């Protein structure tokens, strides 16, 4: 009735060792990763550009730019060492350095505490941190709404067309603050 328990077998001394197969835990199915957006351009402190910059991805400018910047669907960030004597058009504009020129942002303009703008700003939303500077006109209405109303007033004779003196704007561009 009672049985003697069998003793565990000892491995043979012939050098053979049996290793149990390694069981790997089941890996969950990989979640589809969303495509990371490509990093935008970066202009460093040592770069100085004269001319026009156009594109559709974000750009970080920490150098000096003289001319025109048009980033249709992107964000333009002027770094703390950035110096612009340029008109800037973009979806969003962040200013941490110095800008002398007009800003036209389809969605938003942000001026950080070290940022300075000399020129007109047209945007839907604007944020100015303590210490941020703006010298110029700020228009927070959509440009589509503003333009037809002005054209209607001019055509009805209620308002006079504005004449802009280019000399004043050219003098402002020539006196760009330096680092």
KAMOUR-V183553 format. One record per pair of residues at least 4 apart in sequence whose C-alpha atoms are under 8 Angstrom apart, sorted by the first residue. I is the first residue (numbers start at 1). GAP is how many residues later the second one is. Records with the same first field share a line. If there is no record, write none. Layout:
I = GAP ; GAP
This chain:
11 = 5 ; 6
12 = 4 ; 5
39 = 18 ; 19
40 = 17 ; 18 ; 19 ; 20
41 = 16 ; 17 ; 18 ; 19
42 = 17 ; 18 ; 19 ; 20
43 = 4 ; 16 ; 17 ; 18 ; 19 ; 20
44 = 17 ; 18 ; 19
45 = 17 ; 18 ; 19 ; 36 ; 37
46 = 17
47 = 16 ; 17
48 = 15 ; 16 ; 17
49 = 15 ; 16 ; 17
50 = 15 ; 16 ; 17
51 = 14 ; 15 ; 16 ; 17
52 = 15 ; 16 ; 17 ; 18
53 = 15 ; 16 ; 17 ; 18
54 = 15 ; 16 ; 17 ; 18
55 = 15 ; 16 ; 17 ; 19
56 = 15 ; 16 ; 17 ; 18
57 = 14 ; 16 ; 17 ; 18
58 = 13 ; 16 ; 17 ; 18 ; 19
59 = 15 ; 16 ; 17 ; 18
60 = 16 ; 17 ; 18 ; 19
61 = 15 ; 16 ; 17 ; 18 ; 21
62 = 16 ; 17 ; 18 ; 19 ; 20 ; 21 ; 35
63 = 16 ; 18 ; 19 ; 20
64 = 18 ; 19 ; 20
65 = 18 ; 19 ; 20 ; 21
66 = 18 ; 19 ; 20
67 = 18 ; 19 ; 20
68 = 18 ; 19 ; 20
69 = 17 ; 18 ; 19 ; 20
70 = 18 ; 19 ; 20
71 = 4 ; 5 ; 18 ; 19 ; 20
72 = 17 ; 18 ; 19
73 = 17 ; 18
74 = 16 ; 17 ; 18
75 = 15 ; 16 ; 17 ; 18 ; 19
76 = 14 ; 16 ; 17 ; 18
77 = 16 ; 17 ; 18 ; 19
78 = 4 ; 5 ; 15 ; 16 ; 17 ; 18 ; 19 ; 20
79 = 16 ; 17 ; 18
80 = 16 ; 17 ; 18 ; 34 ; 35
81 = 15 ; 16 ; 17 ; 98
82 = 14 ; 15 ; 16
83 = 14 ; 15 ; 16 ; 93 ; 94 ; 95 ; 96
84 = 14 ; 15 ; 16 ; 17 ; 92
85 = 14 ; 15 ; 16 ; 88 ; 91
86 = 13 ; 14 ; 15 ; 16 ; 87
87 = 13 ; 14 ; 15 ; 16 ; 17
88 = 13 ; 14 ; 15 ; 16 ; 17
89 = 14 ; 15 ; 16 ; 17
90 = 14 ; 15 ; 16
91 = 14 ; 15 ; 16 ; 17
92 = 13 ; 14 ; 15 ; 16 ; 17
93 = 10 ; 12 ; 15 ; 16 ; 17
94 = 15 ; 16 ; 17 ; 18
95 = 4 ; 14 ; 15 ; 16 ; 17 ; 20 ; 21 ; 22
96 = 15 ; 16 ; 17 ; 18 ; 19 ; 20
97 = 17 ; 18 ; 19
98 = 17 ; 18 ; 19 ; 79
99 = 17 ; 18 ; 19
100 = 17 ; 18 ; 19 ; 72 ; 73 ; 76
101 = 16 ; 17 ; 18 ; 19 ; 72
102 = 16 ; 17 ; 18 ; 19
103 = 16 ; 17 ; 18 ; 19
104 = 17 ; 18 ; 19
105 = 4 ; 17 ; 18 ; 19
106 = 17 ; 18
107 = 16 ; 17 ; 18
108 = 15 ; 16 ; 17 ; 18 ; 19
109 = 14 ; 16 ; 17 ; 18
110 = 16 ; 17 ; 18 ; 19
111 = 4 ; 5 ; 16 ; 17 ; 18 ; 21 ; 22
112 = 16 ; 17 ; 18 ; 19 ; 20
113 = 15 ; 16 ; 17 ; 18 ; 19
114 = 17 ; 18
115 = 16 ; 17 ; 18
116 = 16 ; 17 ; 18
117 = 16 ; 17 ; 18 ; 19
118 = 16 ; 17 ; 18
119 = 15 ; 16 ; 17 ; 18
120 = 15 ; 16 ; 17 ; 18 ; 19
121 = 15 ; 16 ; 17 ; 18
122 = 16 ; 17 ; 18 ; 19 ; 20 ; 21
123 = 16 ; 17 ; 18 ; 19
124 = 15 ; 16 ; 17 ; 18
125 = 15
126 = 14
128 = 4 ; 5
141 = 4 ; 5
142 = 4
143 = 4
144 = 4
145 = 4
146 = 4
147 = 4
148 = 4
149 = 4
150 = 4 ; 9
151 = 4
152 = 4
153 = 4 ; 5 ; 6
154 = 4 ; 5 ; 6 ; 7
165 = 4
166 = 4
167 = 4
168 = 4
169 = 4
170 = 4
171 = 4
172 = 4
